[in-house]
Amino acid sequence: MVLGILTSIAACPAIIGTTEAVRQGQKQNSKQAHRSRKANLQVSCTDPSSRAKDVNGGWIVLRDGKLWATNTNPKSKFPAETWEKQQRMDHEHLLAGYFFAYPGNPWGKRGDGYVSTISDDPPQLNWIYVDKDTYEVKYGLKKDAEPHLCGPWTVSPIDRRLTFDGWEGFTVVEEYEDEWALYYDVDDDGLEEKVPAEVPIMEIELTRRELRMKKGDPIIAG
């Protein structure tokens, strides 16, 4: 009887340790669950110029192979100012992205790949990547993304702002009047060698806003 009691006492630290490990694992899984949920990207721009209003509080959309920052809802029923702009808006899709393990996972714990829907019907996914030559942020199939900078993507731990390669270097460049394309300032020099000096650029932050989950929606592990 005494031996049984002693054995139980000796086993207690191991049981407590195992329970704590399980609890920590569950806590970690809970913290990481958001990474596999679809989220829009909301734009914050504190540039002192009046142009900040073109994108501040707006969203990231996909169009013609590139990502854009806009304050105009792509599903809006109100027509754009010009026919040309309306034609471009008709092909916009609101980014709904999440983190997904990139084949081979070359970055370890530094982050993952990043994918987004590119259409609602039929539902399709593409990789999000940074063009290694122009620093534009683009989307495409794996064969399109592979030669370029595909990650690591992750988020800041508290406010879940999007980061690439460990920091926030996102900027927008005015490529049409009041239309801003998303770039990543790889060299941290204000895109000095990528964008002409006379072209307006602004620094921005991108915050993930999770989509409301519907009954039966799968959570895709990644």
PyMOL commands that set and color helices and strands:
alter all, ss='L'
color gray80, all
select helices_A, chain A and resi 2-36+50-54+83-89+108-110+142-145
alter helices_A, ss='H'
color red, helices_A
select strands_A, chain A and resi 39-44+59-63+66-70+93-94+97-100+113-120+123-130+137-140+153-155+162-164+170-176+179-184+201-203+205-210
alter strands_A, ss='S'
color yellow, strands_A
deselect
rebuild
show_as cartoon
